Amino acid sequence: MKAEAVRGGSATRPMSIVMGAAGWTLMILLAACRLTLGAPHDTGLLVAGLAIAFALQATSATLFLLAALRDGFGALDSFFIAALARSSQRREEALRQPQPEPRRRGYIGDRPFVANDDGSVTVETLLGPRHFPSLADAQDFIGS
């Protein structure tokens, strides 16, 4: 389902407005007839008319809610389509970039180290990782 198809040309909202207006009009007309005629007893026409007016208003509210949900889910759908497009674009860009060379790893004495691309070295010491500008500096510090 495309987001453009969901948003385009839905007659649900205008139809709900028309049905709601018809329900209120019928209810007002029934009230006016009851007041002007002053009928002391009901033949069942008033109850049937009120039931139809209530059904029109309930249907109107339901259709209006469905239109709002359709618009909301259409916006959500278009958001996810855009997010997936950005994600696939980033993945393609990441695949096009050259893979970096693997870092050199090893031991100085009994301490592990990682040599970075810029020539600096990170050594795991007893107090945590320590950064050195070169492998020679790290070897001097460790003492090997």
Backbone torsions as a table, in degrees:
resi	resn	phi	psi	omega
1	MET	NA	124.7	179.6
2	LYS	-89.6	148.1	-179.4
3	ALA	-65.7	-33.3	-179.2
4	GLU	-66.8	-36.1	-179.6
5	ALA	-69.7	-32.9	-179.0
6	VAL	-69.8	-41.2	-176.0
7	ARG	-78.9	-26.1	-168.9
8	GLY	-77.0	123.8	164.7
9	GLY	60.1	36.0	178.6
10	SER	-80.5	131.3	-179.8
11	ALA	-97.1	10.1	-176.2
12	THR	-66.8	-45.9	-177.0
13	ARG	-66.7	-48.9	177.7
14	PRO	-61.8	-35.7	179.2
15	MET	-66.5	-37.2	178.9
16	SER	-66.9	-36.3	178.5
17	ILE	-66.8	-41.9	179.2
18	VAL	-64.4	-43.6	-180.0
19	MET	-65.9	-38.9	177.3
20	GLY	-64.0	-42.8	178.3
21	ALA	-64.1	-38.9	178.9
22	ALA	-65.6	-40.1	178.5
23	GLY	-63.3	-45.2	179.3
24	TRP	-66.7	-39.1	179.1
25	THR	-62.4	-44.7	179.0
26	LEU	-63.0	-40.6	-179.8
27	MET	-65.6	-41.6	178.8
28	ILE	-66.0	-41.4	178.9
29	LEU	-64.1	-41.2	177.9
30	LEU	-63.6	-40.9	178.2
31	ALA	-65.0	-40.9	179.5
32	ALA	-65.7	-41.8	178.6
33	CYS	-63.7	-41.4	180.0
34	ARG	-63.4	-41.6	-179.3
35	LEU	-72.4	-41.8	-176.6
36	THR	-75.3	-38.7	-179.8
37	LEU	-80.5	-28.4	178.5
38	GLY	60.6	37.9	-177.9
39	ALA	-66.4	123.5	-178.0
40	PRO	-75.2	-28.2	179.7
41	HIS	-125.8	155.3	-174.1
42	ASP	-106.4	136.3	179.4
43	THR	-93.6	2.0	-179.0
44	GLY	102.4	-16.0	178.7
45	LEU	-67.1	-38.5	-180.0
46	LEU	-64.7	-44.1	179.7
47	VAL	-65.4	-42.1	178.7
48	ALA	-64.3	-41.6	178.3
49	GLY	-64.0	-41.8	177.8
50	LEU	-65.2	-38.1	178.1
51	ALA	-64.3	-41.1	178.7
52	ILE	-66.5	-42.3	179.3
53	ALA	-63.0	-42.6	178.6
54	PHE	-65.1	-40.1	178.6
55	ALA	-62.9	-39.7	177.7
56	LEU	-64.2	-42.4	180.0
57	GLN	-68.0	-40.2	178.2
58	ALA	-65.1	-41.7	177.9
59	THR	-65.0	-39.3	178.1
60	SER	-61.6	-46.0	179.4
61	ALA	-63.6	-39.5	179.4
62	THR	-65.0	-44.9	179.6
63	LEU	-65.5	-37.3	177.6
64	PHE	-64.8	-41.6	176.9
65	LEU	-63.7	-42.2	177.9
66	LEU	-62.9	-39.0	178.0
67	ALA	-65.1	-41.3	178.6
68	ALA	-64.9	-41.4	177.6
69	LEU	-64.4	-40.5	179.1
70	ARG	-62.9	-43.1	177.9
71	ASP	-64.7	-41.8	-179.9
72	GLY	-64.8	-44.8	179.3
73	PHE	-71.4	-27.4	174.8
74	GLY	-66.7	-40.5	177.0
75	ALA	-66.5	-40.0	178.5
76	LEU	-64.8	-40.5	178.5
77	ASP	-62.8	-44.6	179.6
78	SER	-66.8	-33.2	175.9
79	PHE	-62.8	-46.8	-178.8
80	PHE	-68.2	-33.6	176.0
81	ILE	-62.6	-44.4	178.4
82	ALA	-65.9	-40.2	179.8
83	ALA	-65.4	-40.7	178.1
84	LEU	-67.6	-35.7	177.4
85	ALA	-65.5	-42.9	177.4
86	ARG	-63.6	-40.1	-179.1
87	SER	-64.3	-43.9	179.8
88	SER	-69.1	-32.5	177.3
89	GLN	-66.7	-42.0	177.9
90	ARG	-64.4	-38.5	179.6
91	ARG	-64.5	-42.6	178.5
92	GLU	-63.7	-40.7	178.2
93	GLU	-64.2	-39.2	179.7
94	ALA	-66.7	-35.2	179.0
95	LEU	-71.8	-29.5	179.8
96	ARG	-74.4	-27.4	-178.0
97	GLN	-71.5	142.4	179.1
98	PRO	-67.5	143.1	-180.0
99	GLN	-74.5	134.9	179.9
100	PRO	-69.8	153.2	178.1
101	GLU	-67.0	146.9	178.6
102	PRO	-65.4	141.9	-179.4
103	ARG	-70.0	150.2	177.7
104	ARG	-82.4	130.0	179.3
105	ARG	-123.5	152.6	178.4
106	GLY	-179.3	-161.9	-179.4
107	TYR	-127.9	139.5	169.3
108	ILE	-113.1	109.8	-171.9
109	GLY	66.1	-119.9	177.1
110	ASP	-110.4	13.8	-177.2
111	ARG	-105.9	129.4	177.4
112	PRO	-73.6	148.5	177.1
113	PHE	-138.5	161.2	175.1
114	VAL	-130.9	123.3	177.2
115	ALA	-89.8	125.7	-178.9
116	ASN	-85.5	168.1	-178.0
117	ASP	-63.0	-31.1	-177.9
118	ASP	-84.1	4.1	179.0
119	GLY	96.2	-10.8	179.0
120	SER	-76.0	162.8	-175.6
121	VAL	-132.6	138.3	174.4
122	THR	-112.8	122.3	-176.8
123	VAL	-114.9	137.9	174.5
124	GLU	-83.0	109.9	178.5
125	THR	-102.3	179.0	178.8
126	LEU	-64.0	-27.6	-178.8
127	LEU	-96.7	7.0	179.9
128	GLY	118.3	-177.3	-179.0
129	PRO	-67.4	141.3	179.4
130	ARG	-131.3	136.5	-175.2
131	HIS	-99.2	131.2	178.2
132	PHE	-123.9	147.4	-178.6
133	PRO	-70.0	-23.1	-179.8
134	SER	-150.6	166.5	177.8
135	LEU	-66.4	-35.2	178.8
136	ALA	-63.5	-42.1	178.0
137	ASP	-62.6	-39.8	179.3
138	ALA	-65.9	-41.0	179.4
139	GLN	-66.3	-38.3	177.0
140	ASP	-62.9	-41.1	-178.9
141	PHE	-66.9	-45.0	-177.5
142	ILE	-72.5	-34.7	177.6
143	GLY	95.0	32.6	177.6
144	SER	-118.7	NA	NA
